[in-house]
Amino acid sequence: MSDQPPPYPPLPLLSSVPPNPDPAQAPVPAPTTALVLPSPAFPNKRKRTGFRRKVPSGSPAAPVAASPSAHPPPSASAADDIIVINREPTAEAVTALTAGFPADSLTDEEIEAGVVSDVGGIEQVNYILIRNHLLARWRETFNSWLAKEPFAPLIPPHCDHLLSAAYSFLVSHGHVNFGVAPAIKERLPKEPTRPNTVIVIGAGLAGLAAARQLLAFGFKVVVLEGRKRCGGRVYTKKMEGGGRSAAADLGGSVLTGTFGNPLGIVAKQLGFPMHKIRDKCPLYRPDGSPVDPEIDKKVEGTFNNLLDKSSLLRTSMGEVAMDVSLGAALETLRQTDGGVSTEQEMSLFNWHLANLEYANAGLLSKLSLAFWDQDDPYDMGGDHCFVPGGNGRLVQALAENVSIVYERTVHTVRYGGDGVQVVVNGGQVYEGDIALCTVPLGVLKNGGIKFVPELPQRKLDGIKRLGFGLLNKVAMLFPHVFWSTDLDTFGHLTEEPNNRGEFFLFYSYATVAGGPLLMALVAGEAAHNFETTPPTDAVCSVLKILRGENLTAMSNFRSLYSYLHKVVIQCLSELTVIIDYLFH
């Protein structure tokens, strides 16, 4: 299974050269302003782990080279005004990209904040150089508080205001000086320094991060959580049985892109090791035999080629592409292309479709051909990793010293000029100056919270338009590891196209969970059908698949199958230690 680099056009402002480690180093001659990023900067290679594929050529979501008319190079006299902070500023642009910033332009939030007086001019160029430098230094020194003063000697006096603007923006928006390092925590005020009280609704990762940021600003903060735990869809459960135990991430389980992922910074601050998910992912046919490598390579190439063609198709269709699904486009192209013919090839092709539905958390029939990959430019660079012991360890660290009231399900929010009233189950009312709602989109869609007065129409429209998908998991704890320990994933093909996402991918957590744990994923249409599947049926289906795959890579499974079958069927009262559903 080869991963061919995507045909990206070049991006501006990127280099693989590391930044200058010494900010006090004497200035060096100014670099040229015609800086080009390698193509691509962070290739989204097609991986078996279900993460986003490479950006297809012709995709409007793909980063494109700046045109001369859009970004004219500064004149010779203007270039003289460009400041020099680091020998290789393009390397710092890489950090800006991974942190979610464009390498050579401003975000909408920066423009709204008024960080420069002249958008598009030399002042903006210098601001971006300063911003990128601050971001790069913070990523290098994430265990320390990033202060503004040490950078002042590097900045010419006429740019002092840009240093202040960049530093203020990055701190106030939580791009630097966040997390749980001792040097960061000791900066938190012991007591509120502002008279305002903020009520945060929901103790998921968004709510916890927001609460910590508000505490750093000096607000009094109280978090209301409907469940008995915090973390939202990030939930690590200790599974026990047969003298074995393991930490199973039943919700979000993968840190995607540790270069730019804030949780990657938190994990490093805590000293947690991170296990890179290895790319090796063998696929097995329904009878347990391995897929022929040549056929696998051929079908994967066909699949990626059809995605590229779908991008060209939407370009030619214009606005009409908004009303066409990605699934319909791929099926039409597959039928006309003729690259998939045999039954095994079709099963492989359906596996890739299931993986794509997993990557997008939605049915291909519901994904817009025009917009399905519009978030690709915001993918964070770096490896995809597991956190040993589960992501619940990150949740626990973020919840430390945050005032959380559990089992408080909010059903009404009244707001106005005199503050807010948040009404929870039982009729208890919490009063504050501001309410910050971080509940899941589904809660807002089904009207679980009543707002008085009603939310503005633009927000109601946004809630209505946004969608979300479904993913189910089956977590299984075994007496011992019977699969290959050099794998983190392996795939399973199905014969039924409508069931292509049922247990199509297995995660091995044996190296990180503390026990012999396997996780089977259910995506796409199968995930919706799975919602009504009895737990015993689900477990038996998974065990049947694993017994079939015993024909090749799992030679030790035969002796375990009868044992596990008895455990599943006879110990229904303990079934929750073997199977759990996502979002419980």
Secondary structure, DSSP 8 states (H G I E B T S, - for coil): ----------EES--SS---S-TTS-------S--EE-SSSS-----TT-------TT-TTS-----TTTS----HHHHTTS---SS-HHHHHHHHHHTT--SSS--HHHHHHT--SSTTSHHHHHHHHHHHHHHHHHHHSTTS---SGGGGGGS-GGGHHHHHHHHHHHHHTTSSS-SS-HHHHTTS-SS-SSS-EEEEE--BHHHHHHHHHHHHTT-EEEEE-SSSSSBTT--EEEEEETTEEEEEESS---B--TTT-HHHHHHHHTT---EE--S---EE-TTS-B--HHHHHHHHHHHHHHHHHHHHHHHHHGGGGGGSBHHHHHHHHHHHH----SHHHHHHHHHHHHHHHHHHTS-GGGSBTTTTTTTGGG---S--EE-TT-THHHHHHHHTT--EE-S--EEEEEEETTEEEEEEGGG-EEEESEEEE---HHHHHTT-SEEES---HHHHHHHHH------EEEEEE-SS--S-TT-SEEEE--S-GGGTTEEEEEEE-TTTSSS-EEEEEE-HHHHHHHTTS-HHHHHHHHHHHHHHHTTTT-TT-HHHHHHHHHHHHH-GGGGGGT---TT-
